[in-house]
Amino acid sequence: MKHIVAAILSAFVFLTSCSPHNSNPPPPDPLDLADCILTSPPGVQFDARCGTWQVPEDRSNPDKRQIELSIAVIPAVTRAPEPDPLFLLAGGPGQAAIETFSAALPYLFNIHQKRDIVLVDQRGTGKSNPLQCLRLEDEWADDEEAIESLQSCPKELDADVRFYHTEIAMKDLDEIRSALGYEKINLYGISYGTRAALTYLRMFPERVRTITLDAVVDPGFVMYQDTAADGQAALEAFFARCETDNACKTSFPNLRNEFDELLARLENTSAEVNIRHPRTNKPLHLTVTHDLIINMTFQTLYSPDLVATLPLSIHTAYADENYAPLISQAFLVNAGVYDGMYYAVTCTEDAPFLPSAEEIPSSANENIFDNRTTDFVKVCEAWQKGEVSPGFREPVVSNVPALLLSGSADPITPPHHAEEVAKYLTNSVHLVFPGMGHGNLFSRCGKKLLEDFIQTASVRELDTSCVENVQPPPFFVNFSGPLP
């Protein structure tokens, strides 16, 4: 199985047995912040207050090693802000909130008028004792070499990886909430951030005013347990959409066959490609294989903007043996994940529910995405694992106002995961964006929904009619773009 390590990291473009709200710890000292500036592409700047907060790496031994967590608060514009800020929880696992959401701040401008926005780099990401295994230039390296590096990574990290997972991170978050002086908060989580948000809601229900879950991970979700089936469904939906779209069907009448023949060709003979790294612009050599194309296709399905160019990229790879467009798309999705934190979380929380590497069949599978599990399990078998509480995977029952957003074409967290969560959130609404992918805040409709929901803290007063009018971007018919 070639080149699936980087794809593993984007499977989410994602503990102790007692909750701290039961133990009545002494209140922490106030958190000192200093003026700083966050920059959002293409260069929009936001005044913020930044600082660090020290926490024990092992919370059961508070007098031992301490780590610092990086924090940024974007103060509300008004002089009399609402008392409940918006906390943003990043995905992955392994994305840093400050890095990820700085680019999203323009979408949150109206919320920022009345409320503080708080970004906390979860332990293991950003500047919060980051856990990084592979270098950026090695993220698409040969599988065997990359797997060996990942297996030995815990020995190289300045961390005890047992203590970098969701429940411990949510204890960090609540401690920071208290230190900042907030009584209640609004939570927004995307992808793995929805697991984090639901965990916080379970552990600290009295602290949550509203919760918004975007690309929802239900508590029973196990990484790679449903990924192949969900990914295959998204791929089939993509081909079906092209076949019913006049422009796509006319431009690429044999797209399915071209994709299948491309994979068959690379199964027999790989291709050597030299391109510029799409993110660093440095020279990059890649061996393009059957599995590399599969994983790059899977990643591209995350983003409707990239799906719009996928027929053209597949056709170009098939007809011209030009793999650069498809490669560039995948690199755009697989960005900003601290892979050490990814494995610290998933090896503890997900891998124990999967069969061992020896138990996973090595024979050919009906689903082209089935091969993604084996390398993940191989890596996790070499990692130390933490402990989660007995209720970690139990449904989260709550009447806190909850807004759930899904994309019907999401390859990793399609709507059925959110439907499972909504069964137990009795004051919730689940909205499905037709034809859209992984994460739906960053659209005109998603932005307005979040603004109104946080303002009113009510799903019953929410005007959701804009969802019906959402459409994915049109397919590119050539490199100039879609038909006019």
C-alpha positions in Angstrom: 0.0 0.0 0.0 1.7 3.1 -1.2 1.6 6.7 -0.1 -1.3 6.7 2.3 0.4 8.2 5.3 -0.3 11.8 4.3 -3.9 10.9 3.4 -4.3 9.4 6.9 -3.5 12.8 8.4 -6.4 14.4 6.5 -9.0 11.9 7.4 -10.2 14.4 9.7 -9.1 18.1 6.4 -9.3 15.1 13.9 -8.4 11.3 30.3 -8.7 10.5 33.1 -11.8 8.8 34.4 -13.0 11.8 36.5 -14.4 15.1 35.1 -12.8 18.1 36.8 -16.2 19.9 37.3 -16.8 17.3 40.0 -13.6 18.0 41.9 -14.0 21.7 42.7 -10.4 22.7 42.1 -9.2 26.2 43.4 -9.7 28.9 40.8 -6.7 29.6 38.7 -4.8 32.9 38.7 -5.9 35.4 36.1 -4.3 35.0 32.6 -2.0 37.8 31.5 -2.3 38.8 27.8 -0.4 41.2 25.7 -1.3 43.1 22.5 -0.6 41.1 19.3 -1.8 41.0 15.7 -3.3 38.1 13.8 -3.1 38.1 10.0 -5.7 36.7 7.8 -5.0 36.1 4.1 -4.7 38.2 2.0 -3.2 40.3 4.7 -6.2 41.5 6.7 -5.0 42.2 10.3 -6.9 41.8 13.5 -5.9 43.2 16.8 -5.8 40.5 19.5 -4.5 39.8 23.0 -2.1 36.9 23.1 -0.4 34.9 25.9 0.4 31.5 27.3 -1.0 29.3 30.1 1.0 26.7 31.9 -0.6 23.3 32.5 0.8 20.0 33.8 1.5 17.5 31.0 0.3 14.8 33.2 -2.7 16.2 35.1 -2.5 13.4 37.7 1.0 14.7 38.6 0.6 18.5 38.7 4.0 19.1 40.3 5.9 17.4 37.5 6.6 18.6 33.9 4.7 21.7 32.8 3.8 22.7 29.2 2.7 26.1 27.8 -0.5 26.5 25.8 -0.8 29.3 23.3 -3.9 31.6 23.5 -5.3 34.4 21.4 -8.3 36.5 22.3 -9.8 38.8 19.7 -11.7 41.3 21.8 -15.2 42.4 20.8 -15.4 45.7 19.0 -18.2 47.1 21.2 -17.3 48.6 24.6 -20.1 46.6 26.2 -19.6 43.1 24.9 -21.8 40.1 25.6 -20.4 38.0 28.5 -20.2 34.8 26.5 -17.4 34.5 23.9 -17.1 32.2 21.0 -14.4 29.5 21.4 -13.3 27.9 18.1 -12.1 24.3 18.1 -10.0 23.1 15.2 -10.0 19.9 13.3 -7.5 17.2 12.4 -6.9 16.1 15.0 -3.7 18.1 14.8 -4.7 21.5 13.5 -3.8 24.6 15.6 -6.7 26.9 16.3 -4.7 30.1 16.0 -3.2 29.0 12.6 -6.5 27.6 11.3 -9.0 30.2 12.3 -6.9 33.3 11.7 -7.9 32.9 8.1 -11.6 32.6 9.1 -11.8 35.8 11.1 -13.3 37.9 8.3 -16.2 35.4 8.2 -16.8 36.1 11.9 -16.8 39.9 11.7 -20.4 40.3 12.8 -20.0 38.0 15.8 -16.8 39.8 16.7 -18.7 43.1 17.0 -20.4 41.9 20.2 -18.4 38.9 21.5 -14.8 38.0 22.1 -13.4 35.2 20.0 -11.0 32.9 21.7 -8.5 30.6 20.1 -6.5 28.1 22.1 -3.9 25.9 20.4 -4.7 22.5 21.7 -1.8 20.8 23.4 0.4 19.2 20.7 -0.3 21.8 18.1 0.8 25.3 17.0 2.9 26.8 19.8 1.5 24.5 22.5 4.4 22.0 22.7 3.8 20.9 19.1 4.2 17.3 18.2 5.6 16.9 14.6 7.0 13.7 13.2 7.4 14.0 9.4 9.0 17.0 7.7 6.8 18.9 5.3 8.8 17.6 2.3 8.4 14.0 3.5 4.6 14.0 3.9 4.2 12.1 0.6 7.3 10.0 1.1 7.6 6.3 0.4 5.2 4.5 2.6 7.6 2.1 4.3 10.1 4.9 5.2 7.3 7.1 6.4 5.7 4.4 8.5 9.1 3.6 10.1 9.6 7.3 11.0 6.1 7.5 12.4 6.5 4.3 14.5 9.7 5.6 16.1 8.4 9.2 16.4 7.3 9.0 20.1 10.9 8.4 21.2 12.0 11.6 19.4 9.2 13.9 20.7 9.7 16.1 23.7 6.4 14.8 25.2 4.7 11.8 26.8 2.2 11.1 24.1 -0.2 9.4 26.5 -1.3 12.8 27.7 -2.2 14.4 24.4 -5.8 13.5 23.8 -9.3 15.0 23.9 -10.4 14.7 27.5 -7.2 16.1 28.9 -7.3 18.9 26.3 -10.8 19.9 27.3 -9.7 20.1 30.9 -7.0 22.6 29.6 -9.7 24.5 27.8 -12.0 24.9 30.8 -9.1 26.0 33.0 -8.3 28.7 30.4 -12.0 29.7 30.2 -11.9 30.2 34.0 -8.6 32.1 33.9 -10.1 34.5 31.3 -13.1 35.1 33.5 -15.9 33.7 31.4 -18.8 32.0 33.0 -20.4 30.6 29.9 -19.1 30.1 26.4 -20.3 29.4 22.9 -18.5 26.5 21.2 -17.9 26.0 17.5 -16.1 22.9 16.4 -15.3 21.6 12.9 -14.5 17.9 12.1 -12.4 16.6 15.0 -13.3 19.8 16.7 -16.8 18.5 17.0 -15.5 15.5 19.0 -13.7 18.0 21.2 -16.8 20.2 21.6 -19.0 17.3 22.5 -16.4 16.1 25.0 -16.4 19.5 26.6 -20.2 19.6 26.7 -20.2 16.2 28.4 -17.6 17.3 31.0 -18.7 20.9 31.6 -22.4 21.1 30.6 -23.1 24.1 32.8 -20.5 26.2 31.0 -21.9 25.9 27.5 -24.5 28.5 26.2 -24.6 27.1 22.6 -22.7 24.5 20.6 -22.2 24.5 16.8 -21.0 21.3 15.2 -19.7 21.5 11.6 -18.8 18.2 9.8 -19.9 16.1 12.8 -18.1 13.2 14.4 -20.5 11.2 16.6 -19.1 9.7 19.8 -19.2 6.2 18.3 -17.2 7.3 15.2 -14.0 5.2 14.9 -11.3 6.5 12.5 -11.2 4.2 9.4 -14.1 2.1 10.5 -16.6 3.7 8.1 -14.1 5.8 6.1 -13.9 3.5 3.1 -17.7 3.2 2.7 -18.3 6.9 3.3 -15.5 7.8 0.8 -16.8 5.5 -1.8 -20.3 7.0 -1.5 -18.8 10.5 -2.0 -16.9 9.3 -5.0 -20.0 7.7 -6.6 -21.9 10.9 -5.9 -19.2 12.9 -7.6 -19.3 10.8 -10.8 -23.1 10.8 -10.8 -23.2 14.6 -10.5 -20.8 14.9 -13.5 -22.9 12.5 -15.5 -26.1 14.6 -14.9 -24.3 18.0 -15.5 -24.4 19.0 -19.1 -21.1 20.8 -19.2 -19.2 18.1 -17.3 -20.8 15.2 -19.3 -20.0 16.9 -22.6 -16.4 17.8 -21.7 -15.6 14.5 -19.9 -18.0 11.8 -21.3 -15.9 8.9 -20.2 -14.7 10.1 -16.8 -15.4 6.9 -14.8 -13.6 4.8 -17.4 -10.7 7.2 -17.5 -10.4 7.1 -13.7 -10.5 3.3 -13.7 -8.0 3.0 -16.5 -5.7 5.6 -14.9 -5.6 3.5 -11.7 -5.0 0.3 -13.7 -2.1 1.9 -15.6 -0.5 3.0 -12.4 -1.0 -0.4 -10.8 1.3 -1.8 -13.4 3.8 1.1 -13.8 4.3 4.0 -11.5 5.3 7.5 -12.8 8.1 9.7 -11.6 7.2 13.4 -11.3 9.2 16.5 -10.6 7.1 19.5 -9.6 7.2 22.5 -7.3 5.8 21.9 -3.9 2.4 23.6 -3.9 2.9 25.1 -0.5 6.6 25.8 -0.3 7.5 26.2 -4.0 10.6 24.0 -3.4 11.5 21.2 -5.9 9.5 18.0 -5.1 10.0 14.5 -6.5 7.1 12.1 -6.3 6.5 8.6 -7.4 2.9 8.6 -8.6 1.3 5.2 -7.8 -2.2 3.7 -7.9 -2.6 4.3 -4.2 -1.3 7.8 -4.3 -3.9 8.8 -6.8 -6.6 7.1 -4.7 -5.6 9.0 -1.6 -5.3 12.3 -3.5 -8.7 11.8 -4.9 -10.1 11.1 -1.5 -8.6 14.3 -0.1 -9.9 16.4 -3.0 -13.5 15.2 -2.2 -13.3 17.2 1.0 -13.6 20.6 -0.7 -16.4 21.5 -3.2 -14.1 24.2 -4.7 -11.5 21.5 -5.5 -14.2 19.0 -6.6 -15.1 21.5 -9.2 -11.7 20.9 -10.9 -11.5 17.2 -10.2 -12.9 16.0 -13.6 -10.4 18.1 -15.4 -7.6 16.9 -13.1 -8.5 13.3 -13.7 -8.8 13.7 -17.4 -5.5 15.6 -17.6 -3.7 12.8 -15.6 -5.3 10.1 -17.8 -4.9 11.7 -21.2 -1.6 13.7 -20.8 0.0 11.9 -17.9 0.1 15.3 -16.2 -0.4 14.7 -12.5 0.4 18.2 -11.3 -3.2 19.5 -11.1 -4.4 16.5 -9.0 -1.3 16.6 -6.8 -1.6 20.3 -6.1 -5.3 19.9 -5.1 -4.4 17.2 -2.5 -1.6 19.3 -1.0 -4.1 22.2 -0.5 -6.3 19.9 1.6 -3.5 18.2 3.5 -2.2 21.3 5.3 -1.5 22.4 8.8 -1.7 19.1 10.7 0.7 18.3 13.5 1.0 14.6 12.7 2.4 13.7 16.2 -0.7 15.1 17.9 -2.9 13.4 15.3 -1.5 10.0 16.2 -1.4 10.7 19.9 -5.2 11.3 19.8 -6.3 8.7 17.3 -4.0 5.9 18.6 -5.6 6.3 22.0 -9.2 7.0 21.0 -9.7 5.1 17.7 -7.1 2.4 17.0 -8.1 0.1 19.9 -11.4 -0.4 18.1 -9.8 -1.6 14.8 -8.4 -5.1 14.1 -4.6 -5.6 14.3 -2.5 -5.2 11.1 -2.3 -9.0 10.9 -6.0 -9.3 11.0 -6.7 -6.9 8.2 -7.0 -8.8 4.9 -4.2 -8.0 2.5 -6.1 -9.3 -0.5 -7.7 -7.0 -3.0 -10.9 -5.2 -1.8 -14.0 -4.2 -3.5 -13.8 -0.7 -2.2 -10.8 1.3 -3.5 -10.4 3.1 -0.2 -10.1 -0.1 2.0 -6.3 0.0 1.9 -6.1 3.1 4.1 -6.6 1.3 7.4 -3.5 -1.0 7.5 -0.8 1.6 7.7 -2.7 3.6 10.3 -2.9 0.5 12.5 0.7 -0.3 12.0 1.8 3.1 13.2 -0.5 3.0 16.3 0.7 -0.4 17.3 4.1 1.3 18.1 2.6 4.2 20.0 2.0 4.4 23.7 -1.7 5.0 24.5 -3.5 7.1 27.1 -6.7 6.2 28.9 -10.1 7.6 28.2 -13.0 7.7 30.7 -15.6 5.0 30.6 -18.2 7.4 29.1 -16.0 8.8 26.4 -17.9 7.0 23.6 -21.3 7.2 25.1 -23.9 9.5 23.4 -23.8 13.1 24.7 -27.3 13.9 26.1 -28.1 17.6 26.5 -30.7 20.3 25.9 -28.1 23.0 25.2 -29.1 24.8 21.9 -27.2 22.9 19.2 -26.7 23.7 15.5 -25.4 20.8 13.4 -24.1 21.3 9.9 -23.3 18.6 7.3 -22.4 18.4 3.6 -24.2 15.8 1.6 -21.0 15.0 -0.3 -18.7 14.9 2.6 -16.4 11.9 2.2 -15.4 11.5 5.9 -18.2 12.8 8.1 -21.4 12.6 5.9 -24.8 13.4 7.5 -25.5 10.1 9.1 -22.9 10.9 11.8 -24.7 14.1 12.7 -28.0 12.4 12.7 -26.7 10.0 15.4 -25.6 13.0 17.5 -28.9 14.9 17.0 -30.8 12.0 18.6 -29.5 13.0 22.0 -29.3 16.8 21.6 -32.9 17.5 22.4 -32.7 21.2 21.5 -31.0 20.9 18.1 -31.4 21.3 14.4 -29.4 19.4 11.8 -29.0 21.1 8.4 -27.6 19.3 5.3 -26.0 21.4 2.6 -26.8 19.8 -0.8 -23.7 18.8 -2.8 -21.3 20.3 -0.3 -18.3 18.7 1.5 -16.4 18.8 4.7 -17.2 22.0 6.7 -19.9 24.5 5.8 -19.3 27.6 7.9 -17.4 29.4 5.3 -20.2 30.2 3.0 -22.7 33.1 3.0 -25.4 30.8 4.3 -23.3 29.1 7.0 -21.9 32.4 8.2 -25.4 33.9 8.6 -26.7 30.8 10.3 -23.9 30.9 12.9 -24.4 34.6 13.5 -28.1 34.3 14.1 -27.8 31.2 16.2 -25.2 32.7 18.6 -27.2 35.9 18.8 -30.5 34.2 19.8 -29.2 31.0 21.3 -32.3 29.4 19.7 -32.7 26.8 16.9 -36.5 27.4 16.8 -36.1 31.0 15.8 -33.5 30.2 13.1 -34.3 31.0 9.5 -32.7 28.0 7.7 -34.2 28.7 4.2 -30.9 29.6 2.7 -29.7 26.0 2.9 -32.2 25.0 0.2 -30.5 27.4 -2.3 -26.9 26.2 -1.7 -25.2 24.8 -4.8 -21.7 23.4 -5.2 -19.4 25.4 -7.5 -19.8 24.5 -11.2 -17.3 22.1 -12.8 -14.3 23.4 -14.7 -14.4 22.4 -18.4 -10.8 23.6 -19.0 -8.1 25.5 -17.1 -9.9 28.8 -17.8 -12.8 27.7 -15.5 -16.5 26.7 -15.9 -18.6 27.5 -18.9 -19.8 31.1 -18.7 
